[in-house]
Amino acid sequence: MPKIIIDNQEIECREGIPVLQAALEAGWDVPHYCYHPGLSIVASCRLCLMEMKMPHPKTQELDWAPKLMPSCQTPVRDGMEVRFDSDKVRDNQKDCMEYFLLNHPLDCPVCDQAGECYLQDYSFEFGRAESRMVDQKIKNPKKDIGPHTLLYSDRCVMCSRCVRFTREISGTSELCIVNRGSRAEIDVFPGVPLDNAIQGNVVDICPVGCLLDKEFLFQRRVWELKGGPSICPGCATGCAIRVDQADEKVYRLKPRYNPGVNDWWMCDEGRYGFEYVHDKGRLVHPMIRRGMEKHRPEWAELADICRFRFQEHVQAHGGASVAAVFSPFMACEEAWLLARFIRETAPEATLVTGPVPMEGEAQHFPVGSDEANAKFTILAEKCPNRRGVEMVLEAAGGEVISFESFVEKAGSGAFSAAWITGGYPKPWVEKDVAKLAAKFMLLVVQDLLPNDLMAGAAIVLPARAWVEREGTFVNAGGKIQPFSRAIRAPEGGYHDGQYLYAIAGLEGLYNPGRVRELMAATMSAFEKVADAPAKPAHAH
Amino acid sequence: MATFEPVLMRNVGVEDSTSLKVYESRGGYQAFKKALAMSPDDVVAEVKKANLRGRGGAGFPAGVKWGFLPKDRTRTLLCVNGDESEPPTFSNRVLMENDPHQLIEGTIIAGYATQAQVAYIYLRVEFHEQFHVLQNAVDEAYAAGYLGKDIGNGYKLDIYLHRGAGAYVCGEETGLIESLEGKRGWPRIKPPFPAVQGLFRLPTVVNNVETLSNVPHIIERGADWFTSIGPSHSTGPKLFCVSGPVQRPGCYEAAMDITCRDLIERDDFGGGMLSGKSVKGVLPGGVSMGILTADELDMKMDFDDPRNYGLLGLGTAAAVVIDQDVDMRVVLRNMARFYGTESCGQCTQCREGTGWMHRIATRIAEGAGRIEDLDVLLETARNMGMMPGLSICGLPDGATYPIETIVKKFRQELEEAIRSQPPGRADMVLSVLN
C-alpha cells in the first residue's frame, strides 16, 4: 500500500485512489463539490486544490510545484508529499467560496437543503464572511424537471454530479448543461423530463439545494430529523439506507454507502415506497377470539395465550396438524424465534415459505447493461429476506414446503392449525388463500394490513413495518445485513421480535444480537454480522 | 533596413494562388517529396532542430510536442487548429484563404512525421469562405495524389475539414478535441495529455495553422536556414496583424526581431497612426496577453520579451492600437465582456470570475464605478489566473491579463474618471440595479 505525506503526516492509503480520497479517508476535511467516488472525475470545482511536490520538468527533482494541483485528479504515488494546511490552499478556498456565492440567492431560510448544505458548511469553514459583490445577481430560473424532482438553478454550483450520474450510472442522460460562463445552468432536454427508476439519487448527490425532492419539499427542517441505519425492504438487492424520522414519522429514505450491494445509490421505488408505514388502516393491537368472543389482550399476556393455545391444540390433534407460513418480510431473528416455538411445541409441524412477490424483470443500470457489468440493479423479487427465511427454515429441520403446496394441502384439510405471517406492503391474500381460514381450528394471523384471513383467525397479531423492527435481512447476494429500529410502532406496543421472543419462551428483553448468538449454534453465518454501518467512503 | 523576403505569405497576392497549379508552379509540394523520402524520425528531428515554436499563442516547440507521442502507438491523429478565435487576429485566415495548399502540404508532412492516419482541420464556424477554399484545395490534393491511399513511401493520409459552432474555448486544444468529438467544447483535465490520449482517446497532435504552414519551408530549406531568421529563441518567420487607427492595418510577415513600435510605425507595416491620432495603448498579442502603454512600445515582438512588460506572452502577435480618444473604461468593459461570454463555465474561478468582472467593468464604463472596484478587479484577476494552474485550461489566465494590465497601467485615468462621476452616482445605479 502506498504511503503519502499530508501536512507532514504520513498516511497509508489504498492503491490508485486520488489524493483527495486518501485525505478524506484519513480524516482530513477537504472541501470538494464535483468529486464523487462513484462518478468520473472532472476536476472543475477547483476547491480541493493542494500544494504538491512534483518532479521538476527539466531536472526531475522533487519540489513544491508553483501551481496548486487538483487533489481529486492526482492519484496517490508512494512517497508523494502534499500540503493542505497552507496559506495558498486556504486563499484558493476563500476565493472559490466567494465565487460560489456570487450569484447564489442566499435563501437558506426557505431552502430545504439548509442544515445539510455544503455551501453553508464550506462557507462557514473555508469561506470569507463577506461578499464584495455589489452588482445584481444572475437569477437563473426554478424548474420542474420531472415527476419527483425540482431544480432551483439559482442555487447551483455547477459541480455537474447530477449530469454525470444520468450519463454514467442511470445511463439515461436526461440532464445536460446549457449556456456558457456564469450563465451556464443544468437543464433537461425539451419534452424529456428526468424520469428514470433511480433518478432520486441526483438529489442525494447534489451538494447544495439545487436539486430537491418534491415528496420531501417543505416537509421538515433537516436538523429536526434523526437518521437511523436500515436496509431497504423493497427488493432482494437489500440497499443500505438511512431512515430519516422525526416525531415517530418517517420523512425520507436516503441511501447509505454499501460497497458491492448498492454502492452510493438506491432506487425510487424503495425511496418513495414507505407510505404504507403510515397507513391509517394498519393493524395496531392484537386480538384474541374464542368462540364468538373477541377481546384485546395485554401485550404482556400475549405470549402465554399463544403458547397455551398451540399446546392445547397439539395435545388434542397432534403436531403434524400444525403448519406455519414464514413471510419473506420477516427478519431472520423473527423467523428463527417463530420456528423455534413451532418446532418445540409441535416437532412434526410443517414449515412453509411464504409467497415471494415478483414483479417484471430485474432492471440493470446503466440502461442497456446486463447483470455482469451493471452498476446498480433493481431486482424483480420484491421482498427483502427470502434467502434469510429459507436459511432459518432449513436449519430448523423437518419438512419445509412451498406456499403453493401449502395452499393445496390446507385446502384438502391436511392442517387444522396454522400460523400465517404476512407483513407485505400490499394486500396479498387472494381469494383461494382467504377461504382456507375455514379449514383451521386454530389460526394465528400476523400481518401489517387487515386481510381476509382474519375473519377466521383465533389470534390476530399486528406485524410491524421494518422501520419499527430490528434484525437482519439476507439479500440476493447472500449478505447478512442488520437493520435497526427507527421509530416506535403506532400507539406503542411490542414489535414482532419482542412478542416472538416471549412466545419462543426466552427470558428477558428481545435483542437481535442475543438471538443471533443463539442462532449461531446451528447457523455459523450469523456468528459475526457487521453491525456497524460501513464507513462512508467520502464526506458527502 | 532590408525588406523581409516573405516566406509564409509569398503566394499572397499572386493571381489564383489557391489553385494547385499555381502553388506547384511556385515550388509547392517539393518539401512533400523531400519529406516522404526521409524517415519520419528525421522529419521530427529537423523540425526540432529548427526550434519551431507553436504559433497558436503558447509558443511550445512543435517538434517537442510530436516527440511526446508514445512510441508503441498504433494509431495517431493530427488536428489542425484553425479556430483562430482570439479577437483581433486574422493571420490564419490570410494563410487559409490565400495559400491553402501550403497548409495542406504542412499537414501532410506533419502527419507523416507523426505517422498520423487522419488529419482534421478544425475551422471556426465564421470561416465560410475559407472553408470552401480549403475544401477545394483538399479535393485538388486528393485528385493529384497528395492525399489518400499510398501517397508515397507507403504512407496514407486523409484530411477532413470540421467546422466548430462558435466558441472561443474551442481554440484550446482539448476544447477543440471535445468539440471535434461532437461534445460541448469543454477543455479536458490533463493528464492525460492529447499526445497520449486525445481525440477519440487516441494519441493526438494539435498544431496551429501557421505552425504547420512553416513546416514545408523547414523541410525544403533546412533547419539552419530557419534558425537564421530572427532571434535564437524565436526562430523563423512570423505573421503579425495590426489593427486600429493606423494607416495600413493588415497582416504582415517579419522575423521576430521587430518591436511593437516598428509594427505600428514602419512604412512596410502599419505605416504610422492616422492623422490626428496618437497611441495611448496597444494590445500587442491578441487581447489575452495584456496591454502596453505608449511608453512601452519598444517591446520586442518575440516569444520572451513580452514577459518583461507584465504580459502573458506573445500570444497571436496581433496588435490592436488604441488611440488617445478612447476611454479606457470602455476598453476594460470590452475585454471583460468578451471573456464573460466566452468562459465555458466549467471551472469555478473562471465561470464566476469572468462574469463578475464583466459586471464590474460595465458599471465602471456606465459611470457608476467605485475606486474599490479597481481593487476587486485586481484581486479577482489575481485569484483567477495570475496564480497559475487554478483552472483546467488557460482561458482565465488570458482573461485576467488584459484586465489586470489595464487597471495597473491606466489606474490613474480610471481613478480620475471615477472621481469625476457625479457624487452618489455609483450608489444610485446600484440601488436601481438591485
Interface residues (C-beta under 8 A of the other chain):
Chain A: I41 V42 A43 S44 C45 R46 L47 L49 A65 P66 K67 L68 M69 P70 Q73 K88 D91 N92 D95 C96 Y99 F100 L102 N103 R132 M133 V134 D135 Q136 I138 V157 M158 I177 N179 R180 G181 S182 R183 A184
Chain B: A167 R184 I189 G340 T341 E342 S343 C344 G345 Q346 C347 T348 Q349 R351 E352 G353 T354 G355 W356 R359 I360 R363 E372 V376 N383 M387 P388 G389 L390 S391 I392 L430 L433 N434
